[in-house]
Amino acid sequence: MSQPELQRQNPAISIAPAMSPLRELSATREVALHLTDVSFWYGAKQAVEGVTMDIYANSITALIGPSGCGKSTLLRCFNRMNDLIPGTRIEGEITLDGVNIYAKSVDPVQLRRHVGMVFQKPNPFPMSIRENVAFGPKRQGVRNRGELNEIVERSLIDAALWDEVKDKLDQPGTALSGGQQQRLCIARVLAVQPQIILMDEPCSALDPIATLKIEDLMRSLAKQYTIVVVTHNMQQAARVSDGTAFMLAAEDRVGRLIEYRSTQDIFTNPQDKRTEDYISGRFG
């Protein structure tokens, strides 16, 4: 499908001008996460089958597809959040810095310090803005008040929230607006300086203005961090991501990776008819 034809069918979709083809990412950036034949089960029910892909450092990778195709399940595999669900099982391999994150020697708690998570609904802790951001560093043993204050300020600046809250750091985080709460949650993740930030539909509960702020923030953060985002919003995937992976569950309701290419390529010249049908709004 040509770009003009796609934009006639979906006029709201605009392609970010600075998209790098995935082949260029592979040539210029290191692999942050390497997935080899990853499959996942909830008890006897298989949710994901045979996903092999590379996530590149300092880029934004979007996972798209209809509800129930395994996007969020796959995302949660990247920091072993699914371990918290009884009866789950994973096969295949996911490596970070050459280490299989599911090896018995890997502590999931330590892993989550390197691979942070921002959830669909903002979830600030019932404590002050300052304490929300300082929570992780305190758990890591930081006790010096001056150092904690520096971490709080730096994290809120990086989350584009400092100017809005610098005079009310001791007020409850739950008193902020929805968009501010989500940026506070991002600041809380940044405070422990992860390598990778996972975002599971981070804007689904936000209004359009707050959504654009989060998207601008994502592009800024990608200069320092690797970001993987699950989104149902095709316009959002087109605006912010460098690479896009399309997943789909067939009649057996098992999610599979259908196509993974640069965002520009997948939205203007999808190679699989199912991808074309999805991004053009014919199903899903």
For each residue, the residues with C-beta under 8 A, 3 or more apart:
1: 5 6 268 269 270 276 280
2: 5 6 268 269
3: 6 7 15 267 268 269
4: 7 8
5: 1 2 8 9
6: 1 2 3 9 10 13 267 268 279 280
7: 3 4 10 11 13 14
8: 4 5 11
9: 5 6 280 281
10: 6 7 13 234 279 280 281
11: 7 8
12: 235
13: 6 7 10 234 235 238 267 279
14: 7 235 238 239
15: 3 19 238 263 264 267 268
16: 19 238 239 240 241 263 264
17:
18:
19: 15 16 242 262 263 264
20: 24 25 28 59 242 262
21: 24 25 261 262 264 265
22: 25 26 56 242 243 260 261 262 265
23: 26 27 262
24: 20 21 27 28 262
25: 20 21 22 28 29 56 59 242 243 262
26: 22 23 29 31 54 56
27: 23 24
28: 20 24 25
29: 25 26 56 57 58 59
30: 56 57
31: 26 34 54 55 56 57
32: 55 56 57 96 195 196 226
33: 54 55 78 94 95 96 196 226 228
34: 31 54 55 93 94 95
35: 38 51 52 53 54 55 92 93 94
36: 52 92 93 94 95
37: 50 51 52 91 92 93
38: 35 48 50 51 52 74 77 90 91 92 93 94
39: 46 48 49 50 51 90 91 92
40: 46 47 48 70 73 74 77 82 88 89 90 91
41: 44 45 46 47 88 89 90
42: 45 47 85 87 88
43: 87 88
44: 41
45: 41 42
46: 39 40 41 49 254
47: 40 41 42 70 73 254 255
48: 38 39 40 51 70 73 74 77 254 255 256
49: 39 46 254 255 256
50: 37 38 39 92 256 257
51: 35 37 38 39 48 74 92 256 257
52: 35 36 37 38 92 257
53: 35 245 257 260
54: 26 31 33 34 35
55: 31 32 33 34 35 59 61 78 196 226 228
56: 22 25 26 29 30 31 32 59 61 226 242 243
57: 29 30 31 32 195 226
58: 29 222 223 224 225 226
59: 20 25 29 55 56 222 226 227 242 243
60: 218 219 222 227 228 229 240 241 242 243
61: 55 56 227 228 229 241 242 243 244 245
62: 228 229 230 231 236 237 240 241 243 244 245 263
63: 71 74 75 228 229 230 231 244 245 247
64: 71 230 231 232 234 237 244 245 246 247 278 279
65: 69 70 71 246 247 248 249 255 258 278 284
66: 69 248 249 278 283 284
67: 232
68: 249 253 255
69: 65 66 247 248 249 255
70: 40 47 48 65 73 74 247 249 254 255 256
71: 63 64 65 74 75 230 247 255
72: 75 76 200 201 230
73: 40 47 48 70 76 77 82 255
74: 38 40 48 51 63 70 71 77 78 247 255
75: 63 71 72 78 198 200 228 230
76: 72 73 79 80 81 82 117 198 200
77: 38 40 48 73 74 80 81 82 90 94
78: 33 55 74 75 94 101 115 196 198 228
79: 76 101 108 111 112 115 116 117 196 198
80: 76 77 83 101 102 108 111 112
81: 76 77 84 112 117
82: 40 73 76 77 85 88 90
83: 80 88 108
84: 81
85: 42 82 88
86:
87: 42 43
88: 40 41 42 43 82 83 85
89: 40 41
90: 38 39 40 41 77 82 102
91: 37 38 39 40
92: 35 36 37 38 39 50 51 52
93: 34 35 36 37 38 100 102
94: 33 34 35 36 38 77 78 100 101 102
95: 33 34 36 98 99 100 101
96: 32 33 99 101 111 114 115 195 196
97:
98: 95
99: 95 96 103 106
100: 93 94 95 103 106
101: 78 79 80 94 95 96 106 111 115
102: 80 90 93 94 106
103: 99 100 106
104:
105:
106: 99 100 101 102 103 110 111
107: 110 111
108: 79 80 83 111 112
109: 112 113
110: 106 107 113 114
111: 79 80 96 101 106 107 108 114 115
112: 79 80 81 108 109 115 116 117
113: 109 110 116 136 140 192 194
114: 96 110 111 194 195 196
115: 78 79 96 101 111 112 194 195 196 197 198
116: 79 112 113 189 190 192 194 196 197 198
117: 76 79 81 112 189 197 198 199 200
118: 182 185 186 189 197 198 199 200 202
119: 122 123 185 200 202
120: 200 201 202 204 205
121: 205
122: 119 178 181 182 184 185 205
123: 119 185
124: 132 173 174 176 181 184 185 188
125: 131 132 135 173
126: 172 173 174
127: 131 132 135 172 173
128: 131 132 169 170 171 172 173
129: 132 133 156 165 168 169 170 171 172 173 176 184
130: 133 134 152 169 170
131: 125 127 128 134 135
132: 124 125 127 128 129 135 173 184 187 188
133: 129 130 136 151 152 155 156 184 187 188 191
134: 130 131 137 138 142 148 151 152 191
135: 125 127 131 132 138 139 188 191
136: 113 133 139 140 188 189 191 192
137: 134 140 142 147 148 151 191 192
138: 134 135 141 142 143 148
139: 135 136
140: 113 136 137 192
141: 138
142: 134 137 138 147 148 151
143: 138 148
144: 147 148
145: 148 149
146: 149 150
147: 137 142 144 150 151
148: 134 137 138 142 143 144 145 151 152
149: 145 146 152 153
150: 146 147 153 154
151: 133 134 137 142 147 148 154 155 191
152: 130 133 134 148 149 155 156 169 191
153: 149 150 156 157 162 166
154: 150 151 157 158
155: 133 151 152 158 159 187 188 190 191
156: 129 133 152 153 159 161 162 165 166 184 187
157: 153 154 160 161 162
158: 154 155 187 190 220 221 224
159: 155 156 162 183 184 186 187 190 217
160: 157 183 213 216 217 220
161: 156 157 164 165 180 183 184 187
162: 153 156 157 159 165 166
163: 166
164: 161 180
165: 129 156 161 162 168 169 171 176 180 184
166: 153 156 162 163 169
167:
168: 129 165 171
169: 128 129 130 152 165 166
170: 128 129 130
171: 128 129 165 168 175
172: 126 127 128 129 175
173: 124 125 126 127 128 129 132 176 181 184
174: 124 126 181
175: 171 172
176: 124 129 165 173 180 181 184
177: 180 181 210
178: 122 181 182 205 206 207 210
179: 182 183 206 207 209 210 211 213 214
180: 161 164 165 176 177 183 184
181: 122 124 173 174 176 177 178 184 185
182: 118 122 178 179 185 186 202 203 205 206 210 214
183: 159 160 161 179 180 186 187 213 214 217
184: 122 124 129 132 133 156 159 161 165 173 176 180 181 187 188
185: 118 119 122 123 124 181 182 188 189
186: 118 159 182 183 189 190 197 202 214 217 221
187: 132 133 155 156 158 159 161 183 184 190 191
188: 124 132 133 135 136 155 184 185 191
189: 116 117 118 136 185 186 192 194 197
190: 116 155 158 159 186 187 193 194 197 221
191: 133 134 135 136 137 151 152 155 187 188
192: 113 116 136 137 140 189
193: 190
194: 113 114 115 116 189 190 197 225
195: 32 57 96 114 115 225 226
196: 32 33 55 78 79 96 114 115 116 225 226 227 228
197: 115 116 117 118 186 189 190 194 221 225 226 227 228
198: 75 76 78 79 115 116 117 118 227 228 229
199: 117 118 202 218 227 228 229 230
200: 72 75 76 117 118 119 120 229 230
201: 72 120 204 230 231 232
202: 118 119 120 182 186 199 206 214 229
203: 182 206 210 211 214 215 231 233 236
204: 120 201 232 233
205: 120 121 122 178 182
206: 178 179 182 202 203 210 211 214
207: 178 179 210 211
208: 211 212
209: 179 212 213
210: 177 178 179 182 203 206 207 213 214
211: 179 203 206 207 208 214 215 236
212: 208 209 215 216
213: 160 179 183 209 210 216 217
214: 179 182 183 186 202 203 206 210 211 217 218
215: 203 211 212 218 219 236 239 240
216: 160 212 213 219 220
217: 159 160 183 186 213 214 220 221
218: 60 199 214 215 221 222 227 229 240
219: 60 215 216 222 240
220: 158 160 216 217 223
221: 158 186 190 197 217 218 224 225 227
222: 58 59 60 218 219 225 226 227 242
223: 58 220
224: 58 158 221
225: 58 194 195 196 197 221 222
226: 32 33 55 56 57 58 59 195 196 197 222
227: 59 60 61 196 197 198 199 218 221 222
228: 33 55 60 61 62 63 75 78 196 197 198 199
229: 60 61 62 63 198 199 200 202 218 237 240 241
230: 62 63 64 71 72 75 199 200 201
231: 62 63 64 201 203 236 237
232: 64 67 201 204
233: 203 204 236 237
234: 10 13 64 237 238 267 279
235: 12 13 14 238 239
236: 62 203 211 215 231 233 239 240
237: 62 64 229 231 233 234 240 241 244 263 267
238: 13 14 15 16 234 235 241 263 267
239: 14 16 215 235 236
240: 16 60 62 215 218 219 229 236 237
241: 16 60 61 62 229 237 238 244 263
242: 19 20 22 25 56 59 60 61 222 262 263
243: 22 25 56 59 60 61 62 260 261 262 263
244: 61 62 63 64 237 241 260 261 262 263 266 267
245: 53 61 62 63 64 257 259 260
246: 64 65 257 258 259 260 266 270 272 274 275 278 279
247: 63 64 65 69 70 71 74 255 256 257 258
248: 65 66 69 255 256 258 274 278
249: 65 66 68 69 70 252 253 254 255 256
250: 253 254 256
251:
252: 249
253: 68 249 250
254: 46 47 48 49 70 249 250
255: 47 48 49 65 68 69 70 71 73 74 247 248 249
256: 48 49 50 51 70 247 248 249 250
257: 50 51 52 53 245 246 247 260
258: 65 246 247 248 272 274 275
259: 245 246 266 270 271 272 275
260: 22 53 243 244 245 246 257 266
261: 21 22 243 244 265 266 270 271
262: 19 20 21 22 23 24 25 242 243 244 265 266
263: 15 16 19 62 237 238 241 242 243 244 266 267
264: 15 16 19 21 267 268
265: 21 22 261 262 268 269 270
266: 244 246 259 260 261 262 263 269 270 275 279
267: 3 6 13 15 234 237 238 244 263 264 270 279
268: 1 2 3 6 15 264 265
269: 1 2 3 265 266
270: 1 246 259 261 265 266 267 273 275 276 279
271: 259 261 275
272: 246 258 259 275 276
273: 270 276 277
274: 246 248 258 277 278
275: 246 258 259 266 270 271 272 278 279
276: 1 270 272 273 279 280
277: 273 274 280 282 283 284
278: 64 65 66 246 248 274 275 281 282 283 284
279: 6 10 13 64 234 246 266 267 270 275 276
280: 1 6 9 10 276 277
281: 9 10 278 284
282: 277 278
283: 66 277 278
284: 65 66 277 278 281
